[in-house]
């Protein structure tokens, strides 16, 4: 089962991906996580990526593609994967198709988690992240409920940056919906509902 997850930042793609990973044991490849790990490691790639991420801009294709290609080679990705945050534009989608063809693999579905922009802005502006373990919570979490660490607001979760991220998504990433619709593998789910309700529909759409 090889899946691409589509949807605006904050649509809940990562949550749905994690539930699929827990139930079916396939690899969750989140470019956001890959990039943040590179930033935390203060690698050359991480430093380059951070300047774009802090402004809510997309990281250049070459940096992202190199990370994803390396991750697809890992053992746990051989029996299936969920790509979350990649591809971000049609050029990357074409490159992904080419890379997968060389590996004699192909996508089974492109799953769109659809949520209205105003709902996303409200979600992300209230999101808080643990500095110690990376747990994602809300303003209601004074400290991390998992490790007791400090909760903070990421630079890319500020209201102005969120608006910029959504504008970038609409202009560069949204055309992917039509790309995958044209390939006959697009599946759409309403993400503005309780997590379990969305997940039930996701499994039905994917025939799981």
N, C-alpha and C positions, 0 to 999 in steps of 0.2 A: 504494500500500500504506500504509494508515493504521492504526497499531497502538497499543494501550495496553498497557504492561507492568505486571503485578501481582506482588506478592510482598513479604514482610517486608524491612525494612532488612537489607542484607547477604546477600540471597538470590542475588545475582549478576546482577541485572537489567541493570545498567550494562555488564557484560562482554559479555553476549549482544547488547545493543543496539549496542555498538561493532562487533562482528563483522558484524552486519547492515548497519551504515552503511558499513563498509569494502568489503563485497561488492556492495551494491546502491545505494550513494550517496544514500540518503534522509536526511532531517534527524533527528538525535537531539536531542530536547528534554527535557533533564533539569532538573526544577525545583530539584533540589539544586544543580546547577551554576549555574543562574540566580540562586538565592538567595545562594550563596557569592560570586558575582561582585558582587552588590549590596552584600554585607557588606564585601568587599574595597575596593569603591569608596567605602565610608562614605557611601552615599546615604541619604536619609531612609528609603526602603524597607528598605535594608540594616540600618540601626540598629534599626528596628522588628522586623525578622525575627530578628536576632541574639539578642535576649532570649528568644525562643521556642526557637530552635535549640539554644542552650547548655543548656537544661533538658530537651532531648529532646521538647519539645512540638511539635504541628503548628502551622505558621504559619497565621494566619487566612485563610479562603477568598478574601476580597477581594484581599489582597496577591498571592496565588498566581495567581488568575485574571487579574489585570491583566498580570502578567508573561507568562503563557502566551499570552494573546490577542495581545500584541505580537509574540511569537516566531512564532506561526502565520502572521503576515502577511509574514514574511521570504521572500525569493525561493526559498531552498533548501527551504522547507517546502511549496512548491506541488506538487511531484511526489510527495510522500509524507512521512510523519513517524512517528517512534516517540516516544510520550509516556512518560517514565520518571519516576515520582513524582507524577503527576497523571493522573486525579483521585485524591484520597485518601479520599473518602467519596461516598456516593450523591448528596448534594446537589450536589457538584462534577460528578459524572457527568451528572446531568440538565442542569446548566448547559453542560457541554461538548457534549452532544448538540444543545442549542439553538443554541450558537454555530456548530457545524459545519453545521447545517441552513441557517443564514443564509448560509454560505459555499458552499452546495450541495455539501457534502462529508459523508462518513460514515465510521465506523470499520469496518475489515474484520475485525479480530480483537482480542480481549483475551487476552493471553498470561500465564498464571500460572506463575511459576517458584517451585516449592514446595520449601521446605527446613525441616527440623525446628528449633525454637527453640534447642535446646542446641548445634546445629551453628553457628547464626548467632552466638550469644554467643562461641563459641570463635574464629570467624572475625574478628569485628569487634574484639574486645579485643586481638587481635594485629596489627591493621592500623595502619600508619604512613603518613603523608602528607608529601610534600616541601613545605617552606615556599616554595621558589623557583618550581618548575614545576608543582606539584600532582600529581606522580606518586604512585600508590598502591602501597605495598609492604607488608612485614611487619616484625616485630621483627628478622628476619635481616638487614635492610638498615641497616647502620650509617650510611651516607650514601646519597643518591639515586643509583641506577645510571645515571640519564639525564643529570643535570647536576652531580652532586656536592654538591647542596644538603643542608641539615639536614633530617632526618626527625623528625617529631614525632607525638604521638598527639592527634587532634582531641578537643575536649571531648565531642563526642557519640559517641566510641568508647570511653569509660570504661565499665566493667562495670555500674555502677548506672544510668547513663544509657541503656545498651543495653536493660536490663530494662524501663525506663520506655517506651522507644521501641517495644518489642515489645508491651507492654500496650496502648499507644495504638493500634498497628496492629490488634491483635486486636479492640478495641472499635469503632474507627471505620472502618478501611480494609477489613478482611476481608469485611464485608457486600457489598463491590463484586463479590466472586466470584459471589455469588448474583444480583446485579443483571445482570451480563453473561451468566451462565448462562441467565437468564430471557430475554435478548435473542438467545440462540442463537449467540453469537460467542465463547464462552469456549473457550480451548485450554489444557491443563495439561501441564506437563513437570516431571519430577523433577530438581531443581537440585542435589542432593547427589551429584554425579558429576563426573568430569573435564570441563573446559570444552568440549572439542571434542565429547564424547559428547552433552552437553546441546545444543550448537549443531546437531548433526546432526538431533536430534529436533525442535528448533525449526523448522528449515527444512522438515522433513517435515510438521509440523503446519500450517505456513503455506502449504504447497503450492509451495515455492520450489525 
